[in-house]
């Protein structure tokens, strides 16, 4: 089945960020799949280092620039979920995904040219999840889309979804926040802070002024490695790597080995992390990583309200909260707390818990678990056949904080 895709970027004019700073022209890169019939628009919100390229092959491009997309996770990052005949069916829905302000995949951010023609760097205004939501609303207005059928997203993209219910409660019928929470817990805040310090203590960071020179590859690579440890569970790391040696010497110059490394084994888990770092530093901007992690850390659904339920009180649509038992980045307890807030706000909600040991990455790598409930929710709301609210039965999982750093 051939589905059209509109790739491009829209200049949305002057934009005032929540910090109070303004830029003259916010440009937002997006991809839109399928045909809009006035009532079938679904917005997909990407995760931290994702992009607007949510789906991939099989599409006939009619975009303004015809670009081929980006590499790594940013390229077709949810291709098993979004597409013709898939859970978010582009033959039925008009699906839009927009790169968020502060990122580096075509939307205005630190690498973008500022008023003087040079990259903004750290002169770019600080961004918030609320800025992402407001920019998406502006883009949708420009595309001629009013009320949305649904907003869907995972991880910090799930926080973006929640912000839609809070900020524009009349503009969306259904929301599906996946593998997310109302706010980060202190452990994740701490790890994000260490990741940022890895970047800012790299001499090549140069207070964010590295464009045209050598970027802080080592610091950004370390930050990415910390992120990957956060995304995996204890069980999945044991299964993937164990304590096996990689069978080769320490790789490359990015992370020089200490003097004792020649005696001790270079393990599979180290090799995996080095490989991920090498891929990431070739596709992502260090300043953008700083900006986006700050936005994620800052988000708090209840900000400005007495509680999460109060923040959601104006939302009259339906919600599907999805969580994974092996995810210690955003736990099942946090997801249940979020579902409880929807119940307190009298919004129809189901909390669908997936038994998985993949960790936080499960929402990306287990389409067979994510797809059916999401598809049925988009079609029929919380009454969908595959939408199971685990609070209505005895749970088949132990909702514990399965931390990598516990016993």
Rosetta blueprint (number, residue, H / E / L):
1 X L
2 X L
3 X E
4 X E
5 X E
6 X E
7 X E
8 X E
9 X E
10 X E
11 X E
12 X L
13 X L
14 X L
15 X E
16 X E
17 X L
18 X L
19 X L
20 X L
21 X L
22 X E
23 X E
24 X L
25 X L
26 X L
27 X E
28 X E
29 X E
30 X E
31 X E
32 X E
33 X E
34 X L
35 X L
36 X L
37 X L
38 X L
39 X L
40 X L
41 X E
42 X E
43 X E
44 X E
45 X E
46 X L
47 X L
48 X L
49 X L
50 X L
51 X L
52 X L
53 X L
54 X L
55 X L
56 X L
57 X L
58 X L
59 X E
60 X E
61 X E
62 X L
63 X L
64 X L
65 X L
66 X L
67 X L
68 X L
69 X L
70 X L
71 X L
72 X H
73 X H
74 X H
75 X L
76 X L
77 X L
78 X L
79 X L
80 X L
81 X L
82 X E
83 X E
84 X L
85 X L
86 X L
87 X L
88 X E
89 X E
90 X L
91 X L
92 X L
93 X L
94 X E
95 X E
96 X E
97 X E
98 X E
99 X L
100 X L
101 X L
102 X L
103 X L
104 X L
105 X L
106 X L
107 X L
108 X L
109 X L
110 X L
111 X L
112 X L
113 X E
114 X L
115 X L
116 X L
117 X L
118 X L
119 X E
120 X L
121 X H
122 X H
123 X H
124 X L
125 X L
126 X L
127 X L
128 X L
129 X H
130 X H
131 X H
132 X H
133 X H
134 X H
135 X H
136 X H
137 X H
138 X H
139 X H
140 X H
141 X H
142 X H
143 X H
144 X L
145 X L
146 X L
147 X L
148 X E
149 X E
150 X E
151 X E
152 X E
153 X E
154 X E
155 X L
156 X H
157 X H
158 X H
159 X H
160 X H
161 X H
162 X H
163 X H
164 X H
165 X H
166 X H
167 X H
168 X L
169 X L
170 X L
171 X L
172 X E
173 X E
174 X E
175 X E
176 X E
177 X E
178 X E
179 X L
180 X L
181 X L
182 X L
183 X E
184 X L
185 X L
186 X H
187 X H
188 X H
189 X H
190 X H
191 X H
192 X H
193 X H
194 X H
195 X H
196 X H
197 X H
198 X H
199 X H
200 X H
201 X L
202 X L
203 X H
204 X H
205 X H
206 X H
207 X H
208 X H
209 X L
210 X L
211 X L
212 X L
213 X L
214 X L
215 X L
216 X L
217 X H
218 X H
219 X H
220 X H
221 X H
222 X H
223 X H
224 X H
225 X H
226 X H
227 X H
228 X H
229 X H
230 X H
231 X H
232 X L
233 X L
234 X H
235 X H
236 X H
237 X H
238 X H
239 X H
240 X H
241 X L
242 X L
243 X L
244 X L
245 X E
246 X L
247 X L
248 X L
249 X L
250 X L
251 X L
252 X L
253 X L
254 X L
255 X L
256 X L
257 X L
258 X L
259 X H
260 X H
261 X H
262 X H
263 X L
264 X L
265 X L
266 X L
267 X E
268 X H
269 X H
270 X H
271 X H
272 X H
273 X H
274 X H
275 X H
276 X H
277 X H
278 X H
279 X H
280 X H
281 X H
282 X L
283 X L
284 X L
285 X L
286 X H
287 X H
288 X H
289 X H
290 X H
291 X H
292 X H
293 X H
294 X H
295 X H
296 X H
297 X H
298 X H
299 X L
300 X E
301 X L
302 X L
303 X L
304 X L
305 X L
306 X L
307 X L
308 X H
309 X H
310 X H
311 X H
312 X L
313 X L
314 X L
315 X L
316 X L
317 X L
318 X E
319 X E
320 X E
321 X E
322 X E
323 X E
324 X E
325 X L
326 X L
327 X L
328 X L
329 X L
330 X L
331 X L
332 X H
333 X H
334 X H
335 X H
336 X H
337 X H
338 X H
339 X H
340 X H
341 X H
342 X H
343 X H
344 X H
345 X L
346 X L
347 X L
348 X L
349 X E
350 X E
351 X E
352 X E
353 X E
354 X E
355 X L
356 X L
357 X L
358 X L
359 X H
360 X H
361 X H
362 X H
363 X H
364 X H
365 X H
366 X L
367 X H
368 X H
369 X H
370 X H
371 X H
372 X H
373 X H
374 X H
375 X H
376 X H
377 X H
378 X H
379 X H
380 X H
381 X H
382 X H
383 X H
384 X L
385 X L
386 X L
387 X L
388 X L
389 X L
390 X H
391 X H
392 X H
393 X L
394 X L
395 X L
396 X L
397 X L
398 X L
399 X L
400 X L
401 X L
402 X L
403 X L
404 X L
405 X L
406 X L
407 X L
